[in-house]
């Protein structure tokens, strides 16, 4: 095999790569490698195009050539790409893009068309300004008109080009395209008319007529794109207006003859293409569409269709037929929905410039005077209730054959693709838009018609539709009806009847559950109790899965409601838990249903915490292993894994100090979710980390020793910190939990924790605000844990892990941090300073030796330059450090944090360092300010210091209790009296200085401040 790139060599390599007899062989692998090495060479893509254009080459080689060509343009066409295609080669390729309009294979033609569109997206209009002129020349060529294949292929290319350029919202290509479209529109209309007349004048669609139909369909498809994307104001262009009017006539013609040609798939696609044309036009700009002369006729046509074809839609069996009339009805309702919303919102979303206002007003006036009358609105309501809101025969059949599948479909249905959800959505738009007109009309209709209905299945379906209308009107008629009374006197009695057949009852019971789902947030506490009782009764007496799962849906809405009252629900709690565990979960078989029931059970645990007792929580826990095995072993059930992790997380929260009961299954799942080598990590990692964090938060050492697997999993946490940036906050929260839980020396002993802190410290100022705050909280906890005991080990640990270097780098930046960020860093240093102020000087001295000199510092980017260099004197560094700290102190407003900073700053006096003694007057003013604001107890505590403490109430988790105890025991903010501290500091200074120096120090301060200090020191602490 030649390695030199020639057309013959490339053909041979493509043959080897595409030949089925070489599939999976070494020959094919080498051929693929050769293609990969050639694709960066000049001329490669031109040769691929040449091979594709050579009809003498085998089809499979041409196919691979055009695929490689198209993909190569994606990778190398832009001039900014590495190994980009040269300018000359691009020109040669562009010159031949329309060279194969006689391509007999339409699949290859589509590939070339897509390649052409990608080139157009990048090169038009700058490098390829005459693109549309080239197409115009082709379409004006009489020889092209004589060849259907050429016409078809040109349309394929144009369709892809318009599709690609039409979606561009940035750059010049879309406006440039719109300036060229008037060249092509008449030609496209001519093609469309020519081929449309040919096949529609035929008595029956033969094979030749089908080809004409396909060409006219493709022309219509291109015109659809051009009319929408090719004009900013299509209603102002005469050609477009004439075409839309013509299309409406053709639309009606095809609909009229549908029954004769409904077996032809392309015929249906043709009709649907008209629908899409009108929908896209009205979606792009309702005002522009309405101002077209034919818009009224189009709207009337669709309104007539959904009225006259309602019975066809209702009786259509979408399993065995195409669902054609359903599709048309959905499109019709979607178009009418756009009209309703346009009138209601007065075109608010369509106005781009001030001049649009008059057009919008004119369009709204045209709609309200010529189309949308009060009688039509009422007729649409009647139509929806009589036909489109009713359960169809196909629905009832699916309900009977596979109830679980059907109810899942109902819960996840989309109004854009299914007729009943579409009708329900349209009904809600109508009732919300015309409340004053429709509310009394609807209530009167429900009241008068519901009373006249018999017990036949047809009347039961009508009653269900009437109740559905009530359900969908919850937002509009809330203030006009007393739902609590209706629930008690109408809906619950209807669902509890015993004289109707089971098939009839299940329809009404499902509907009552859905009504509760829609209305319950507006009901009284008494009505909610009635609903709970009704649900329990239905679970015990009604075995139909659709009814049961509809009740689960309503129940979930109730417990997730903002106003959910646990005390009202408490008497029913145990019964619901038992039903979920013993009845619902064992009885459902589909993944989606299990998912929904498990999520509802999880929400129940969350919303009723702490009412679910330990016994029931343990029963819930027992279901997890079985479902976990199912999720692991069955690919179709893998989605259950996420909801199981969520369930376990909230079980551990509810179990509190007994959460160790979940460890056996939880730790197994955490390993599967967080181990980077596990196949489950990509889907479960975030949920696994949250479960891990929850278990640590709710661990109580007095109940059980910590399982070794918690610490064995620490490498997983390190991997996550290093590789999953988006999960850094929860990863650091887990590390913080370990810092609070473990003794300091034990925490220091785990290499993974050390590496995490070192890694995070190296990116300190690049961290997101939440991660930055959590990291500093970890450092603060470690400093607090070591308070007065293992101070040197903390200093050694922080120094080795570059914590101090990262802090000082941030503090001494020329482009200084915000005062808030800097104060968070100084809080760590304040604790160290309070315990051993000389350590601060030692740390600064070591830092001074490790940083760059003046020259190197000046060469750094502005954002990394420091205020100090290794040539700065230590006294100047100490002075700068003190000034920055004092500046930050002025921005601290939390009384407790201010005290921590005060203790740290003031302790610097004990070092005897001249720069700090010279700042005695500044420190004195801080003392006076603090004593003026705070009156502490004898022990140094104060109520204001507890404002930001973790809550120590009975509802807190174990970790919050641990942190509260740690703060209470070790934090000098609660254990050191400021007055006592000031006295000790002054006494220490007096003992370390001679009388002259000490008196000189005192005299350097403001006498008024000294008098104020003596005054405040004399005030007795509060009791």
Buried (B, 14 or more C-beta within 10 A) or exposed (E): EEEEBEBEBBBBBBBBBBBEEBEEEEBBEBBEEBBEEBBBEEBBBBBBBBBBBEEEBEEBBBBBBBBBBBBBBEBBBEEEEEEBBBEEBBEBBBEBBBEBBEBEBEEBBBBBBBBBBBBBBBBBBEBBEEBBEBBBEBBEBEEBBEEBBBBBBBBBBBBBBBBBBBEBEEBEBBEBBBEBBBBBBEBBBEBBBBBBEBBBEBEEBEEEBBBBBBBBBBBBBBBBBBBBBBBBEBBEBEBBBBBBBBBBEBBBEBBEEBEEBBEBEBBBBBBBBBBBBBBBBBBBBBBBBBBBEBBBBBBBBBBEBBBEBBEBBBEBEBEEEEBBBBBBBBBBBBBBBBBBBBBBBEBEEBBEEEEBEEBBEEBBEBBEEEBBEEEEBBEBBEBBBBBBBBBBEBBBEBBEEBBBBBBBBBBEBEBEEBBBBBBBBBBBBBBBBBBEBBBEBBBEBBEEBBEEBEEEBEBBBBBBBBBBBBBBBBEBBEEEBEBBEBBBEBBBEBBBEEEBEEEBBBBBBBBBBBBBBBBBBBBEEEBBBBBBBBBBEBBEEBEBBBBBBBBBBBBBBBBBBEEBEEEEBEEBBBBBBEBBBEBBBEEBEBBBBBBBBBBBBBBBBBBBBBBBEEEBBBBBBEBBBEBBEBBBEEEEBBBBBBBBBBBBBBBBBBBBBBBBBBBEBBBEBBBBBBBBEBEBBEBBBBBBBBBBBBBBBBBBEEEBEBBEEBBEBBBBBBBBBBEBBEBBBBBBBBBBBBBBBBEBEEBBEBEBBBBBBBBBBEBBEEBEEEBBBBBBBBBBBBBBBBBEEBBEEBBEBBBEBBBBBBBBBBBBBEEBBEBEBBBBBBBBBBBBBBBBBBBBBBBBEEBBEEBBEEEEBEEEEEEBBBBBBBEBEBEEBBBBBBBBBBEBBEEBEBBBBBBBBBBBBBBBBBBBBEBBBBBBEBBBBBBBBBBEEBBBEEEBBBEBBBEEBBEBEEEBBBBBBBBBEBBBEBBBBBBBBBBBBBEEBBEBBBEEBEEEBBEEBBEEBEEEBBEBBEEBBEEEBEE
